[in-house]
Amino acid sequence: MHALRPLSLSLSLPQPVGLPAVSLCAVGLLAVSLLAGCRSGGPADDSAGSDSADSVDSADTGPQPPALTALSNGECPDFSSPGSSKFMSHDEERKVIAYWPAARPEGMPVVFVWHPLGSSARDMSTWLDLEDYANQVGALVLVPDALSSNPYEWDFWNDGEDDPTLYDDLRTCAAQEFNVNLKKVSSTGMSAGALWTTWLAIHRGDTLATVLPFSGGTEPVIQYSSPEGDFPVLLDYGGDTDQYTGGGGTVDFQQTTTQFASELYADGHEVVLCNHNLGHTLPPTSRQQMDAWLTAQTWGEPNSVAMSALPAYCVAYSGAR
């Protein structure tokens, strides 16, 4: 098992120039309700549609994930070798780090990893040793960088289309450039990256096999609505000291996480809740959870991971705590 020391992450919320001081919670309540659940990037083109079929299993005649969307700018990252590359998405230059096993095995899972505020894809890759992770679980791992113009890194707080389009474009690129299994697409992230993973669970849940947010969640930051997909969820947080104060308010990640757990459970999702009690940080067991959970889940199917594979502090959620 990969060991990871506790890593304290600052969720400093820089005040956008020209805007009055406002808490992240207030921004979420006012803005996130405007978020649309429709796909960015328009309908899938013919080539994307055929890639979608080929990237699941030609013998699989059951229900399938949604068709791939057309690329917003007709570009994909350079996947000729693992590492960092740039491409155009939604008329913005985006950067993504990608890792995959050298053999490029057929039917690879796809794992999205989103960094916290004030951080980068390179930081996240280092903290979680994502190159090793890709080889260990046999997955394509995509680690995007946020736009420098976004004051909270990702579009969980507004009605922006840049990051939803980025997700859609990278999903399409993964299927066009690799032999991936679109029934095994998952998302994880820390803090702001976990809030973005929460947003994806709600608004792109029909494309996901599972999510694993480390200190994410919903109200009062993100307005919950029932996800289109039915998938198991692992929610990790750091207890009653898992908080960030800045930008005029406090984000209580114990509150947002347990709120999300309650809402998902009421909607019939299987939820595993993990309280590591170390505050606002990635716990030493982050990789254990990722290794066991993310690529084991399959779109449209119930949880396949035994509790014994997870840290002892993880519990099957069965109602309000």
Long-range contacts (C-beta under 8 A, 24 or more apart in sequence): 1-287, 1-288, 1-291, 2-129, 2-132, 2-133, 2-136, 2-287, 2-288, 2-291, 3-284, 3-287, 4-127, 4-128, 4-129, 4-282, 4-283, 4-284, 4-285, 4-286, 4-287, 5-284, 6-278, 6-281, 6-282, 6-283, 6-284, 7-127, 7-281, 7-282, 8-279, 8-280, 8-281, 9-116, 9-119, 9-190, 9-191, 9-280, 9-281, 9-282, 10-117, 10-118, 10-244, 11-116, 11-117, 11-118, 11-191, 11-192, 11-244, 11-246, 11-251, 11-280, 12-117, 12-118, 12-246, 13-117, 13-151, 13-152, 13-244, 13-246, 13-247, 14-118, 14-151, 14-247, 15-151, 15-247, 16-151, 21-247, 21-248, 22-247, 22-248, 22-249, 23-247, 23-248, 23-249, 23-250, 23-251, 24-152, 24-157, 24-221, 24-247, 24-249, 24-251, 25-220, 25-221, 25-249, 25-250, 25-251, 26-248, 26-249, 27-152, 27-157, 27-158, 28-156, 28-157, 28-220, 28-221, 28-222, 28-223, 29-219, 29-220, 29-221, 29-223, 31-157, 31-158, 31-159, 32-156, 32-157, 32-158, 32-199, 32-221, 32-222, 32-223, 33-223, 34-158, 34-159, 35-155, 35-158, 35-159, 35-199, 35-203, 35-223, 36-159, 36-203, 37-202, 37-203, 37-225, 37-228, 39-66, 39-69, 39-164, 39-168, 40-69, 40-72, 40-90, 40-161, 40-164, 40-165, 40-168, 41-69, 41-70, 41-71, 41-72, 41-90, 41-165, 41-168, 41-169, 42-69, 42-70, 42-72, 43-67, 43-69, 43-70, 44-68, 44-69, 44-70, 44-172, 45-70, 47-176, 48-172, 48-175, 48-176, 51-172, 51-175, 51-176, 52-175, 52-182, 54-175, 54-179, 55-174, 55-175, 55-179, 55-180, 55-181, 55-182, 56-181, 56-182, 56-183, 57-107, 57-181, 57-183, 60-183, 62-300, 63-300, 64-182, 64-183, 65-182, 65-183, 65-185, 65-206, 65-207, 65-299, 66-206, 66-207, 68-171, 68-172, 68-175, 68-176, 68-182, 69-168, 69-169, 69-171, 69-172, 70-172, 71-169, 71-172, 71-173, 72-165, 72-168, 72-169, 73-169, 76-169, 76-172, 76-173, 76-176, 76-177, 77-170, 77-173, 79-173, 79-177, 79-178, 82-131, 82-134, 84-121, 84-122, 87-169, 87-173, 89-162, 89-165, 89-166, 89-169, 89-170, 90-161, 90-162, 90-165, 90-166, 90-169, 92-147, 92-162, 94-144, 94-145, 94-147, 94-166, 95-121, 95-144, 95-145, 96-121, 96-142, 96-143, 96-144, 96-145, 96-170, 97-121, 97-122, 97-125, 97-130, 97-142, 97-143, 97-144, 97-145, 98-140, 98-141, 98-142, 98-143, 99-125, 99-130, 99-131, 99-133, 99-134, 99-135, 99-140, 99-141, 99-143, 100-134, 100-139, 100-140, 100-141, 100-178, 101-134, 101-135, 101-138, 101-139, 102-135, 104-178, 104-179, 105-138, 105-179, 106-179, 107-179, 107-180, 107-181, 107-184, 108-138, 108-139, 108-140, 108-178, 108-179, 108-180, 108-181, 108-184, 109-137, 109-138, 109-139, 109-140, 109-180, 109-181, 109-184, 109-185, 109-186, 109-209, 109-294, 109-295, 110-139, 110-140, 110-142, 110-171, 110-174, 110-180, 110-181, 110-182, 110-184, 110-185, 110-186, 111-137, 111-139, 111-140, 111-141, 111-142, 111-185, 111-186, 111-187, 111-188, 111-290, 111-294, 111-295, 112-142, 112-143, 112-144, 112-167, 112-170, 112-185, 112-186, 112-187, 112-188, 112-189, 112-197, 112-200, 113-141, 113-142, 113-143, 113-187, 113-188, 113-189, 113-193, 114-143, 114-144, 114-154, 114-187, 114-188, 114-189, 114-190, 114-192, 114-193, 114-194, 114-196, 114-197, 115-143, 115-145, 115-146, 115-153, 115-189, 115-190, 115-192, 115-193, 116-153, 116-189, 116-190, 116-191, 116-192, 116-193, 116-194, 117-152, 117-153, 117-191, 117-192, 120-145, 121-145, 124-189, 124-190, 124-193, 127-282, 128-282, 128-286, 128-287, 128-290, 129-287, 133-287, 133-290, 133-291, 136-291, 137-291, 137-294, 137-295, 138-295, 139-184, 139-294, 139-295, 140-174, 140-178, 140-180, 142-170, 142-174, 144-170, 152-192, 153-192, 153-193, 153-196, 154-192, 154-193, 154-195, 154-196, 154-199, 155-196, 155-199, 156-192, 156-195, 156-196, 156-198, 156-199, 156-221, 156-222, 157-195, 157-221, 163-196, 164-203, 164-204, 167-200, 167-204, 168-204, 171-207, 182-207, 182-299, 183-209, 183-298, 183-299, 183-300, 184-209, 184-295, 184-297, 184-298, 184-299, 185-209, 185-299, 186-210, 186-211, 186-212, 186-294, 186-295, 186-297, 187-211, 187-212, 188-212, 188-213, 188-214, 188-290, 188-294, 189-213, 189-214, 189-216, 190-214, 190-215, 190-282, 191-215, 191-216, 191-244, 191-253, 191-280, 195-221, 195-222, 195-256, 198-222, 198-260, 201-227, 201-231, 201-233, 202-227, 203-227, 205-229, 205-231, 207-299, 208-299, 209-297, 209-298, 209-299, 209-301, 210-234, 210-293, 210-294, 210-297, 212-236, 212-289, 212-290, 212-293, 212-294, 213-257, 213-260, 214-282, 214-283, 214-286, 215-242, 215-253, 215-257, 215-280, 216-253, 216-256, 216-257, 216-260, 217-253, 217-255, 217-256, 217-257, 217-258, 217-259, 217-260, 218-256, 218-259, 218-260, 218-263, 219-256, 219-259, 220-255, 220-256, 221-251, 221-256, 222-256, 224-259, 224-260, 224-263, 226-267, 227-264, 227-267, 227-269, 229-299, 229-300, 230-268, 230-269, 230-300, 231-269, 231-297, 231-299, 232-269, 232-270, 232-271, 232-272, 232-297, 232-302, 232-303, 232-305, 233-261, 233-264, 233-269, 233-270, 233-271, 233-272, 234-271, 234-272, 234-274, 234-289, 234-293, 234-310, 234-314, 235-260, 235-261, 235-271, 235-272, 235-273, 235-274, 235-317, 236-274, 236-275, 236-276, 236-283, 236-286, 236-289, 237-274, 237-275, 237-276, 238-275, 238-276, 238-277, 238-278, 238-279, 238-280, 238-281, 238-283, 239-275, 239-276, 239-277, 239-278, 239-279, 241-277, 241-279, 241-280, 242-279, 242-280, 243-279, 243-280, 244-280, 253-280, 258-320, 258-321, 261-317, 261-321, 262-319, 262-320, 265-317, 265-318, 265-319, 270-302, 270-303, 270-316, 271-316, 271-317, 272-303, 272-305, 272-307, 272-310, 272-314, 272-315, 272-316, 272-317, 273-314, 273-315, 273-317, 273-321, 274-310, 274-311, 274-313, 274-314, 274-315, 275-313, 276-311, 276-313, 277-313, 283-311, 285-311, 289-314
